[in-house]
């Protein structure tokens, strides 16, 4: 395998991993935002200031 092919494979693998991670994270955030029973972040304006 030439170095160029190796670089292309590593690039595509990295981009794919980042894309999958981003999509899963987005899905989890949207799922949590839709859940009314999920605890609010302490940074939210209407949340308690301490845990």
N, CA, C and O atoms as a Tripos MOL2 file, in Angstrom:
@<TRIPOS>MOLECULE
protein
  204   203    51     0     0
PROTEIN
NO_CHARGES

@<TRIPOS>ATOM
      1 N           0.8480   -1.1690    0.0000 N.3       1 UNK1
      2 CA          0.0000    0.0000    0.0000 C.3       1 UNK1
      3 C           0.9010    1.2400    0.0000 C.2       1 UNK1
      4 O           1.8220    1.3600    0.8080 O.2       1 UNK1
      5 N           0.6250    2.1070   -0.8760 N.am      2 UNK2
      6 CA          1.4130    3.3290   -0.9410 C.3       2 UNK2
      7 C           1.0020    4.2820    0.1730 C.2       2 UNK2
      8 O          -0.0740    4.1600    0.7590 O.2       2 UNK2
      9 N           1.8710    5.2160    0.4440 N.am      3 UNK3
     10 CA          1.6050    6.1790    1.5120 C.3       3 UNK3
     11 C           0.3740    7.0310    1.1990 C.2       3 UNK3
     12 O          -0.3710    7.4040    2.1060 O.2       3 UNK3
     13 N           0.1630    7.3380   -0.0750 N.am      4 UNK4
     14 CA         -1.0030    8.1400   -0.4610 C.3       4 UNK4
     15 C          -2.2970    7.4010   -0.1440 C.2       4 UNK4
     16 O          -3.2430    7.9930    0.3760 O.2       4 UNK4
     17 N          -2.3380    6.1300   -0.4510 N.am      5 UNK5
     18 CA         -3.5290    5.3330   -0.1590 C.3       5 UNK5
     19 C          -3.7600    5.2360    1.3470 C.2       5 UNK5
     20 O          -4.8970    5.3020    1.8170 O.2       5 UNK5
     21 N          -2.6790    5.0800    2.0910 N.am      6 UNK6
     22 CA         -2.7980    5.0050    3.5440 C.3       6 UNK6
     23 C          -3.3700    6.3070    4.1110 C.2       6 UNK6
     24 O          -4.2390    6.2810    4.9820 O.2       6 UNK6
     25 N          -2.8860    7.4240    3.6180 N.am      7 UNK7
     26 CA         -3.3760    8.7230    4.0860 C.3       7 UNK7
     27 C          -4.8540    8.8920    3.7480 C.2       7 UNK7
     28 O          -5.6230    9.3870    4.5720 O.2       7 UNK7
     29 N          -5.2570    8.4890    2.5540 N.am      8 UNK8
     30 CA         -6.6630    8.5990    2.1490 C.3       8 UNK8
     31 C          -7.5460    7.7270    3.0390 C.2       8 UNK8
     32 O          -8.6110    8.1640    3.4760 O.2       8 UNK8
     33 N          -7.1120    6.5080    3.3050 N.am      9 UNK9
     34 CA         -7.8960    5.6000    4.1510 C.3       9 UNK9
     35 C          -8.0160    6.1620    5.5670 C.2       9 UNK9
     36 O          -9.1000    6.1400    6.1500 O.2       9 UNK9
     37 N          -6.9220    6.6610    6.1190 N.am     10 UNK10
     38 CA         -6.9670    7.2420    7.4590 C.3      10 UNK10
     39 C          -7.8560    8.4850    7.5000 C.2      10 UNK10
     40 O          -8.5950    8.6890    8.4630 O.2      10 UNK10
     41 N          -7.7880    9.3100    6.4620 N.am     11 UNK11
     42 CA         -8.6230   10.5100    6.3850 C.3      11 UNK11
     43 C         -10.0990   10.1390    6.3490 C.2      11 UNK11
     44 O         -10.9010   10.6920    7.1020 O.2      11 UNK11
     45 N         -10.4570    9.2090    5.4810 N.am     12 UNK12
     46 CA        -11.8620    8.8160    5.3600 C.3      12 UNK12
     47 C         -12.3670    8.1470    6.6380 C.2      12 UNK12
     48 O         -13.5090    8.3610    7.0440 O.2      12 UNK12
     49 N         -11.5240    7.3460    7.2610 N.am     13 UNK13
     50 CA        -11.9070    6.7080    8.5170 C.3      13 UNK13
     51 C         -12.1410    7.7210    9.6240 C.2      13 UNK13
     52 O         -13.0940    7.6070   10.3940 O.2      13 UNK13
     53 N         -11.2620    8.7130    9.6980 N.am     14 UNK14
     54 CA        -11.4010    9.7510   10.7200 C.3      14 UNK14
     55 C         -12.6470   10.5910   10.4910 C.2      14 UNK14
     56 O         -13.3990   10.8610   11.4270 O.2      14 UNK14
     57 N         -12.8670   11.0030    9.2550 N.am     15 UNK15
     58 CA        -14.0510   11.8020    8.9330 C.3      15 UNK15
     59 C         -15.3250   11.0060    9.2340 C.2      15 UNK15
     60 O         -16.2930   11.5550    9.7610 O.2      15 UNK15
     61 N         -15.3230    9.7240    8.9010 N.am     16 UNK16
     62 CA        -16.4950    8.8810    9.1690 C.3      16 UNK16
     63 C         -16.7550    8.7670   10.6690 C.2      16 UNK16
     64 O         -17.9000    8.8650   11.1110 O.2      16 UNK16
     65 N         -15.6980    8.5600   11.4500 N.am     17 UNK17
     66 CA        -15.8590    8.4330   12.8980 C.3      17 UNK17
     67 C         -16.3960    9.7230   13.5060 C.2      17 UNK17
     68 O         -17.2750    9.6810   14.3670 O.2      17 UNK17
     69 N         -15.8850   10.8530   13.0770 N.am     18 UNK18
     70 CA        -16.3470   12.1450   13.5980 C.3      18 UNK18
     71 C         -17.8010   12.3850   13.2060 C.2      18 UNK18
     72 O         -18.5900   12.8680   14.0190 O.2      18 UNK18
     73 N         -18.1550   12.0570   11.9820 N.am     19 UNK19
     74 CA        -19.5300   12.2440   11.5190 C.3      19 UNK19
     75 C         -20.5020   11.3740   12.3140 C.2      19 UNK19
     76 O         -21.5650   11.8430   12.7220 O.2      19 UNK19
     77 N         -20.1450   10.1280   12.5320 N.am     20 UNK20
     78 CA        -21.0020    9.2220   13.3050 C.3      20 UNK20
     79 C         -21.1440    9.7210   14.7390 C.2      20 UNK20
     80 O         -22.2440    9.7200   15.2940 O.2      20 UNK20
     81 N         -20.0290   10.1480   15.3420 N.am     21 UNK21
     82 CA        -20.0730   10.6800   16.7030 C.3      21 UNK21
     83 C         -20.9820   11.9030   16.7860 C.2      21 UNK21
     84 O         -21.7660   12.0280   17.7270 O.2      21 UNK21
     85 N         -20.8860   12.7960   15.8230 N.am     22 UNK22
     86 CA        -21.7030   14.0120   15.8150 C.3      22 UNK22
     87 C         -23.1840   13.6770   15.6590 C.2      22 UNK22
     88 O         -24.0270   14.2600   16.3400 O.2      22 UNK22
     89 N         -23.5000   12.7490   14.7730 N.am     23 UNK23
     90 CA        -24.9000   12.3840   14.5580 C.3      23 UNK23
     91 C         -25.5060   11.7130   15.7870 C.2      23 UNK23
     92 O         -26.6550   11.9810   16.1380 O.2      23 UNK23
     93 N         -24.7390   10.8450   16.4400 N.am     24 UNK24
     94 CA        -25.2330   10.1810   17.6500 C.3      24 UNK24
     95 C         -25.4270   11.2050   18.7670 C.2      24 UNK24
     96 O         -26.4240   11.1580   19.4880 O.2      24 UNK24
     97 N         -24.4860   12.1210   18.9090 N.am     25 UNK25
     98 CA        -24.6080   13.1560   19.9360 C.3      25 UNK25
     99 C         -25.8190   14.0420   19.6790 C.2      25 UNK25
    100 O         -26.5530   14.3780   20.6080 O.2      25 UNK25
    101 N         -26.0290   14.4190   18.4340 N.am     26 UNK26
    102 CA        -27.1840   15.2490   18.0680 C.3      26 UNK26
    103 C         -28.4830   14.5130   18.3830 C.2      26 UNK26
    104 O         -29.4250   15.1060   18.9080 O.2      26 UNK26
    105 N         -28.5300   13.2380   18.0670 N.am     27 UNK27
    106 CA        -29.7230   12.4340   18.3270 C.3      27 UNK27
    107 C         -29.9950   12.3550   19.8330 C.2      27 UNK27
    108 O         -31.1430   12.4760   20.2620 O.2      27 UNK27
    109 N         -28.9430   12.1530   20.6370 N.am     28 UNK28
    110 CA        -29.1200   12.0610   22.0860 C.3      28 UNK28
    111 C         -29.5880   13.3820   22.6870 C.2      28 UNK28
    112 O         -30.4280   13.3900   23.5870 O.2      28 UNK28
    113 N         -29.0530   14.4960   22.1980 N.am     29 UNK29
    114 CA        -29.4620   15.8090   22.7020 C.3      29 UNK29
    115 C         -30.9150   16.0820   22.3480 C.2      29 UNK29
    116 O         -31.6790   16.5520   23.1910 O.2      29 UNK29
    117 N         -31.3040   15.7940   21.1120 N.am     30 UNK30
    118 CA        -32.6920   16.0250   20.7050 C.3      30 UNK30
    119 C         -33.6530   15.1360   21.4920 C.2      30 UNK30
    120 O         -34.7520   15.5630   21.8440 O.2      30 UNK30
    121 N         -33.2400   13.9120   21.7630 N.am     31 UNK31
    122 CA        -34.0730   12.9990   22.5410 C.3      31 UNK31
    123 C         -34.2420   13.5280   23.9660 C.2      31 UNK31
    124 O         -35.3380   13.4770   24.5240 O.2      31 UNK31
    125 N         -33.1650   14.0310   24.5470 N.am     32 UNK32
    126 CA        -33.2420   14.5630   25.9110 C.3      32 UNK32
    127 C         -34.0600   15.8520   25.9600 C.2      32 UNK32
    128 O         -34.8000   16.0750   26.9190 O.2      32 UNK32
    129 N         -33.9380   16.6970   24.9460 N.am     33 UNK33
    130 CA        -34.7070   17.9440   24.9110 C.3      33 UNK33
    131 C         -36.2020   17.6680   24.8040 C.2      33 UNK33
    132 O         -37.0140   18.4400   25.3150 O.2      33 UNK33
    133 N         -36.5680   16.5790   24.1480 N.am     34 UNK34
    134 CA        -37.9780   16.2380   23.9830 C.3      34 UNK34
    135 C         -38.5680   15.6070   25.2410 C.2      34 UNK34
    136 O         -39.7880   15.5590   25.3950 O.2      34 UNK34
    137 N         -37.7120   15.1240   26.1400 N.am     35 UNK35
    138 CA        -38.1650   14.4650   27.3640 C.3      35 UNK35
    139 C         -38.4290   15.5150   28.4480 C.2      35 UNK35
    140 O         -37.5050   16.1770   28.9190 O.2      35 UNK35
    141 N         -39.6900   15.6560   28.8320 N.am     36 UNK36
    142 CA        -40.0460   16.6510   29.8490 C.3      36 UNK36
    143 C         -39.5840   16.2520   31.2450 C.2      36 UNK36
    144 O         -39.4220   17.1140   32.1090 O.2      36 UNK36
    145 N         -39.3710   14.9680   31.4770 N.am     37 UNK37
    146 CA        -38.9720   14.5250   32.8130 C.3      37 UNK37
    147 C         -37.4580   14.5220   33.0110 C.2      37 UNK37
    148 O         -36.9860   14.1940   34.1000 O.2      37 UNK37
    149 N         -36.6980   14.8770   31.9950 N.am     38 UNK38
    150 CA        -35.2400   14.9250   32.1260 C.3      38 UNK38
    151 C         -34.8550   16.0820   33.0420 C.2      38 UNK38
    152 O         -35.4510   17.1560   32.9620 O.2      38 UNK38
    153 N         -33.8680   15.8770   33.9090 N.am     39 UNK39
    154 CA        -33.4700   16.9680   34.8010 C.3      39 UNK39
    155 C         -32.8610   18.1240   34.0140 C.2      39 UNK39
    156 O         -32.1480   17.9200   33.0320 O.2      39 UNK39
    157 N         -33.1550   19.3400   34.4650 N.am     40 UNK40
    158 CA        -32.6270   20.5180   33.7830 C.3      40 UNK40
    159 C         -31.1690   20.7280   34.1660 C.2      40 UNK40
    160 O         -30.7290   20.3400   35.2480 O.2      40 UNK40
    161 N         -30.4490   21.3370   33.2740 N.am     41 UNK41
    162 CA        -29.0640   21.6960   33.5440 C.3      41 UNK41
    163 C         -29.0270   22.7740   34.6160 C.2      41 UNK41
    164 O         -29.9470   23.5860   34.7110 O.2      41 UNK41
    165 N         -27.9730   22.7880   35.4220 N.am     42 UNK42
    166 CA        -27.8400   23.8440   36.4260 C.3      42 UNK42
    167 C         -27.5470   25.1830   35.7660 C.2      42 UNK42
    168 O         -27.6110   26.2180   36.4280 O.2      42 UNK42
    169 N         -27.2300   25.1850   34.4850 N.am     43 UNK43
    170 CA        -26.9960   26.4250   33.7560 C.3      43 UNK43
    171 C         -28.2830   27.0140   33.1910 C.2      43 UNK43
    172 O         -28.2820   28.1460   32.7070 O.2      43 UNK43
    173 N         -29.3810   26.2630   33.2470 N.am     44 UNK44
    174 CA        -30.6540   26.7620   32.7290 C.3      44 UNK44
    175 C         -31.1670   27.8940   33.6120 C.2      44 UNK44
    176 O         -30.9360   27.9060   34.8210 O.2      44 UNK44
    177 N         -31.8590   28.8340   33.0020 N.am     45 UNK45
    178 CA        -32.3390   30.0130   33.7300 C.3      45 UNK45
    179 C         -33.3610   29.6410   34.7980 C.2      45 UNK45
    180 O         -33.3980   30.2690   35.8560 O.2      45 UNK45
    181 N         -34.1800   28.6450   34.5460 N.am     46 UNK46
    182 CA        -35.2260   28.2780   35.5010 C.3      46 UNK46
    183 C         -34.8880   27.0250   36.3060 C.2      46 UNK46
    184 O         -35.7810   26.4000   36.8770 O.2      46 UNK46
    185 N         -33.6320   26.6590   36.3570 N.am     47 UNK47
    186 CA        -33.2110   25.4840   37.1180 C.3      47 UNK47
    187 C         -32.6770   25.9160   38.4800 C.2      47 UNK47
    188 O         -32.2850   27.0690   38.6550 O.2      47 UNK47
    189 N         -32.6600   25.0000   39.4440 N.am     48 UNK48
    190 CA        -32.0690   25.3500   40.7430 C.3      48 UNK48
    191 C         -30.5750   25.6370   40.5870 C.2      48 UNK48
    192 O         -29.9200   25.0890   39.7010 O.2      48 UNK48
    193 N         -30.0470   26.4930   41.4480 N.am     49 UNK49
    194 CA        -28.6490   26.9040   41.3040 C.3      49 UNK49
    195 C         -27.6730   25.8450   41.7930 C.2      49 UNK49
    196 O         -26.4930   25.8930   41.4450 O.2      49 UNK49
    197 N         -28.1380   24.8920   42.5910 N.am     50 UNK50
    198 CA        -27.2720   23.8070   43.0620 C.3      50 UNK50
    199 C         -27.9640   22.4850   42.8130 C.2      50 UNK50
    200 O         -29.1610   22.4280   42.5320 O.2      50 UNK50
    201 N         -27.1920   21.4340   42.9220 N.am     51 UNK51
    202 CA        -27.7600   20.0990   42.6990 C.3      51 UNK51
    203 C         -28.3300   19.5330   43.9310 C.2      51 UNK51
    204 O         -28.8480   18.4160   43.9160 O.2      51 UNK51
@<TRIPOS>BOND
     1     1     2 1
     2     2     3 1
     3     3     4 2
     4     3     5 am
     5     5     6 1
     6     6     7 1
     7     7     8 2
     8     7     9 am
     9     9    10 1
    10    10    11 1
    11    11    12 2
    12    11    13 am
    13    13    14 1
    14    14    15 1
    15    15    16 2
    16    15    17 am
    17    17    18 1
    18    18    19 1
    19    19    20 2
    20    19    21 am
    21    21    22 1
    22    22    23 1
    23    23    24 2
    24    23    25 am
    25    25    26 1
    26    26    27 1
    27    27    28 2
    28    27    29 am
    29    29    30 1
    30    30    31 1
    31    31    32 2
    32    31    33 am
    33    33    34 1
    34    34    35 1
    35    35    36 2
    36    35    37 am
    37    37    38 1
    38    38    39 1
    39    39    40 2
    40    39    41 am
    41    41    42 1
    42    42    43 1
    43    43    44 2
    44    43    45 am
    45    45    46 1
    46    46    47 1
    47    47    48 2
    48    47    49 am
    49    49    50 1
    50    50    51 1
    51    51    52 2
    52    51    53 am
    53    53    54 1
    54    54    55 1
    55    55    56 2
    56    55    57 am
    57    57    58 1
    58    58    59 1
    59    59    60 2
    60    59    61 am
    61    61    62 1
    62    62    63 1
    63    63    64 2
    64    63    65 am
    65    65    66 1
    66    66    67 1
    67    67    68 2
    68    67    69 am
    69    69    70 1
    70    70    71 1
    71    71    72 2
    72    71    73 am
    73    73    74 1
    74    74    75 1
    75    75    76 2
    76    75    77 am
    77    77    78 1
    78    78    79 1
    79    79    80 2
    80    79    81 am
    81    81    82 1
    82    82    83 1
    83    83    84 2
    84    83    85 am
    85    85    86 1
    86    86    87 1
    87    87    88 2
    88    87    89 am
    89    89    90 1
    90    90    91 1
    91    91    92 2
    92    91    93 am
    93    93    94 1
    94    94    95 1
    95    95    96 2
    96    95    97 am
    97    97    98 1
    98    98    99 1
    99    99   100 2
   100    99   101 am
   101   101   102 1
   102   102   103 1
   103   103   104 2
   104   103   105 am
   105   105   106 1
   106   106   107 1
   107   107   108 2
   108   107   109 am
   109   109   110 1
   110   110   111 1
   111   111   112 2
   112   111   113 am
   113   113   114 1
   114   114   115 1
   115   115   116 2
   116   115   117 am
   117   117   118 1
   118   118   119 1
   119   119   120 2
   120   119   121 am
   121   121   122 1
   122   122   123 1
   123   123   124 2
   124   123   125 am
   125   125   126 1
   126   126   127 1
   127   127   128 2
   128   127   129 am
   129   129   130 1
   130   130   131 1
   131   131   132 2
   132   131   133 am
   133   133   134 1
   134   134   135 1
   135   135   136 2
   136   135   137 am
   137   137   138 1
   138   138   139 1
   139   139   140 2
   140   139   141 am
   141   141   142 1
   142   142   143 1
   143   143   144 2
   144   143   145 am
   145   145   146 1
   146   146   147 1
   147   147   148 2
   148   147   149 am
   149   149   150 1
   150   150   151 1
   151   151   152 2
   152   151   153 am
   153   153   154 1
   154   154   155 1
   155   155   156 2
   156   155   157 am
   157   157   158 1
   158   158   159 1
   159   159   160 2
   160   159   161 am
   161   161   162 1
   162   162   163 1
   163   163   164 2
   164   163   165 am
   165   165   166 1
   166   166   167 1
   167   167   168 2
   168   167   169 am
   169   169   170 1
   170   170   171 1
   171   171   172 2
   172   171   173 am
   173   173   174 1
   174   174   175 1
   175   175   176 2
   176   175   177 am
   177   177   178 1
   178   178   179 1
   179   179   180 2
   180   179   181 am
   181   181   182 1
   182   182   183 1
   183   183   184 2
   184   183   185 am
   185   185   186 1
   186   186   187 1
   187   187   188 2
   188   187   189 am
   189   189   190 1
   190   190   191 1
   191   191   192 2
   192   191   193 am
   193   193   194 1
   194   194   195 1
   195   195   196 2
   196   195   197 am
   197   197   198 1
   198   198   199 1
   199   199   200 2
   200   199   201 am
   201   201   202 1
   202   202   203 1
   203   203   204 2
@<TRIPOS>SUBSTRUCTURE
     1 UNK1         2 RESIDUE 1 A UNK
     2 UNK2         6 RESIDUE 1 A UNK
     3 UNK3        10 RESIDUE 1 A UNK
     4 UNK4        14 RESIDUE 1 A UNK
     5 UNK5        18 RESIDUE 1 A UNK
     6 UNK6        22 RESIDUE 1 A UNK
     7 UNK7        26 RESIDUE 1 A UNK
     8 UNK8        30 RESIDUE 1 A UNK
     9 UNK9        34 RESIDUE 1 A UNK
    10 UNK10       38 RESIDUE 1 A UNK
    11 UNK11       42 RESIDUE 1 A UNK
    12 UNK12       46 RESIDUE 1 A UNK
    13 UNK13       50 RESIDUE 1 A UNK
    14 UNK14       54 RESIDUE 1 A UNK
    15 UNK15       58 RESIDUE 1 A UNK
    16 UNK16       62 RESIDUE 1 A UNK
    17 UNK17       66 RESIDUE 1 A UNK
    18 UNK18       70 RESIDUE 1 A UNK
    19 UNK19       74 RESIDUE 1 A UNK
    20 UNK20       78 RESIDUE 1 A UNK
    21 UNK21       82 RESIDUE 1 A UNK
    22 UNK22       86 RESIDUE 1 A UNK
    23 UNK23       90 RESIDUE 1 A UNK
    24 UNK24       94 RESIDUE 1 A UNK
    25 UNK25       98 RESIDUE 1 A UNK
    26 UNK26      102 RESIDUE 1 A UNK
    27 UNK27      106 RESIDUE 1 A UNK
    28 UNK28      110 RESIDUE 1 A UNK
    29 UNK29      114 RESIDUE 1 A UNK
    30 UNK30      118 RESIDUE 1 A UNK
    31 UNK31      122 RESIDUE 1 A UNK
    32 UNK32      126 RESIDUE 1 A UNK
    33 UNK33      130 RESIDUE 1 A UNK
    34 UNK34      134 RESIDUE 1 A UNK
    35 UNK35      138 RESIDUE 1 A UNK
    36 UNK36      142 RESIDUE 1 A UNK
    37 UNK37      146 RESIDUE 1 A UNK
    38 UNK38      150 RESIDUE 1 A UNK
    39 UNK39      154 RESIDUE 1 A UNK
    40 UNK40      158 RESIDUE 1 A UNK
    41 UNK41      162 RESIDUE 1 A UNK
    42 UNK42      166 RESIDUE 1 A UNK
    43 UNK43      170 RESIDUE 1 A UNK
    44 UNK44      174 RESIDUE 1 A UNK
    45 UNK45      178 RESIDUE 1 A UNK
    46 UNK46      182 RESIDUE 1 A UNK
    47 UNK47      186 RESIDUE 1 A UNK
    48 UNK48      190 RESIDUE 1 A UNK
    49 UNK49      194 RESIDUE 1 A UNK
    50 UNK50      198 RESIDUE 1 A UNK
    51 UNK51      202 RESIDUE 1 A UNK
